[in-house]
C-alpha cells in the first residue's frame, strides 16, 4: 500500500508526464550532442522546475519575444 505522500507524487507525475517527457527528450538530445545546457522553448511548470532542481539541474525561465508563447527555459547541468 502507498503512503499518502507517495500517492500524491504519483498523481502529480501523471498530470505532468507529457511535459516531463518532452523536457527529458530535450536534455537527452543536448547530452548526445555533447552540450551541458539546453533551451526548452516554453515555460515549464513549477512542478517540473522543482523536479529538475532536486535532480541537480539549474533552471532559468525567461521571457523570449521571438517565441510564440513568449517564454524559454534554460536548463544546465
Secondary structure by P-SEA (a helix, b strand, c coil): cccaaaaaaaaaaaaaaaaaaaaaaaaaaaaaaccccccccccccaaaaaaaaaabbbbbbbbbccccccbbbbbcc
